C-alpha cells in the first residue's frame, strides 16, 4: 500500500475467534509491518485481516497455531476420557460420550 501518513486500523474478522489486537507500523508512506498486541482466543481458522484508513492498498494474511497436544490427549482415547470425565459421561450405554448436565 501507499499514501499512509498515520498507522491504519487493523481488524481481525472471524466467525470463530475474537479479541486479537494489532497495530500497523508505517514507514515512508507504506505499512511495513503489523505488531500483534494480543493474539485473541478461539480462532479455529485464520481470521481475515482488514486494514482501513490513512492510505490505500495495504493487505496482510495471518497464520494461527492451535495449541492442542493431540498425542497426549485426543490421540489417546483413554487419556481423553480420564481428562474429560467431569464434563463428558462415558459408560457402556453411552460409549461415545454425552455432555454431563450435572
Secondary structure, 3 states (H helix, E strand, C coil): CECCCCCCEEEEECCCCEEEEEEEEEECCEEEEEEEEEEEECCCCCCEEEEECCCECCCCCCCCCCCCCCCCCCCCHHHHHHHCCCCEEEECCEEEEEECCC
